[in-house]
Amino acid sequence: MSHSFAANPRAVEVIEHTWIPMPDGTRLAAKMWLPFDAKDEPVPAILEYLPYRKRDGTRGRDLVNHPPVAECGYACIRVDIRGTGDSEGVYHDEYTPQEQQDGCDLIAWLADQPWCSGAVGIIGISWGGFNGLQIAAHRPPALKAIVSIGSTDDRYATDVHYYGGCLIKDNIDWGAVMFGYNALPPDPDLVGDAWREMWNARLEANRPWALLWLRHQRRDDYWQQGSVCQDFSKIACPVYAVSGWGDNYNEAVPRLVAGLHAPVKGLSGPWCHQYPNKGHPGPTIGFLQETVRWWDHWLKGIDNGVENDPAWRAWVQDSQPPATSYETRPGAWVGEPSWPSPKTTWKHWTMNPGRLDAEAGQATPLPIKSLQTTGLTQAQLCHHGEPGMFSSDQREDDAGSLVFLSEPLDEPLTILGAPVVELTLSSDKPTAFVAVRLNDVAPDGASTRVHHGVLNLTRPTDRSTTTSLVPGESLTVRVEIDDIGHVFASGHRIAVSVSSTYWPLVWPSPAPVTLTLFAGQCRLELPVRPRDAADDALRPFEDAINGPGEEEAIVLEEAGQDRTITRDPATGLVTEHTCFNGGLTQHNDIGVTDGATGHSWHSIREGDPLSAESRTERVDHWRRDGMEIEIRTRQRLTADATTFHFSAELEALENGETVFTRSWNEDIPRDGN
């Protein structure tokens, strides 16, 4: 099978390692795929700029994505962020101003090279999608376009720390990943004898970032820095925003399409947190071809019709039975000329007791005091489509929720956008949140989660302030459910489920909460999209053609992820345990073996939200030439009624001997969570 889609592939030189100097003298480590003839026929440069270790961490993925693009006449450059991988310096947090400035300096350096045409693009998923947007907001002159995949315009609203103003479990889970990753050494084979000094500096600088994020529970200046939605007008270069419905960053795509003043296109598929050329669930697309088409237009000036594509192409998925794994999600592509779309109309249902009706009934108070374990059917928030990571049948969580059901639909109903549930309610406690699920209920009663939303009621509109609720006093709030393209089949029912807990995704309120909804005064609003014959004429995507990957690697342990839920009938303790195995890979061409394993436990006892506990353990492995490095980390989060209690440990071992250890214990006041 050919790994090239270029009409006339250019021979490519792989430069395994080179240094790029920053103005302060720090050198950043880069790997390049450079057309051999670029010094005679300069080419645009495409930058991917990450902390995930170009040498080994993303090696396989890089060899899938970059070589085919380089063969099309581009210099592809993969750079380690300062203080990560093989780059010099130290790193203190994600998306810092220093990271952004280094990105601007990288672009200037690339544009000035004799093999570069002077035009530069940025591509990246997740972290590389974030900083691509952030760097674009600085307007470096040589940056002509970006492709931002699985990213966000709002670091507080749409990331892995807070959701709807609520603290979520991924804050500590993701913090564990970076806690261990940041402690790994550079490769002595590349950086020479300086490797130990560089490693010691990283160990000394390393901190559990989950602790830092916990200190900022509101949308304060910390989160506003790096959130490009603060001023979309700062971005002047064209943006291709991409994500999937299974990715927790899916909301950013329509927001960017609607908010950016620069040329922008959006793409939302069925995938989880992956590049669409390897996306799961399918169908995958020829995404590398799509990016080359984008680069050809904006970096080479080729008139190929990119500017005439729909503003947003989205996969509208069909009704499917609930399952924790999907190989594919049947559906169809649709195209929107702008967003918000002139094709969409809003349809409203009143939430009467147990029903979704066209007309409002009498105002009826409906109390709900959910089980603390309501939410266990929820999918993992940020995952890659592994088996067991999708939401299971929602009837289990419905037992702890107020459920409102429509009549069976006479015909299919298609939605595209962000549904909204408007609730008039009161709380019996000063701190509370509400969770809302939109479900698709089949004639046999099986309930598939379409999407969900949560809202911290102490900061219902302004996430930067916290206001205690007045027990018993009613308020009206709007809970936005995440964007989705979905078809409710004929004969199916639309369901809205409302709960006062959502464990383990959302950290529980300090005391058991009873919410009272005033049925007849609450409603569901759905963005209904009619069938459009123009969708049938959309330009089809090509099949995925990818680079060969890491052909010389030997997988010693397969990567995988397992999620189990246990219930102890004697103690009432319910625990979600996720076991992560990043695999163990022997990179034969560079003599490095690396991998990681980790565990997270999220446990709680019914009736006692103060029993909530989140723990993580992780071991990162790295070895070469008889040297074996092991990084062991642990984290734990608990809380009483007023205070979070956080602890962490870091231990670094070289050839089985401990060479560094440090621990942290800190109490942080609860602020509306």
Summary of the structure (lengths in Angstrom):
residues: 673
radius of gyration: 25.0
end to end distance: 53.3
largest distance: 77.8
contacts: 2418
relative contact order: 0.12
helix: 18%
strand: 39%
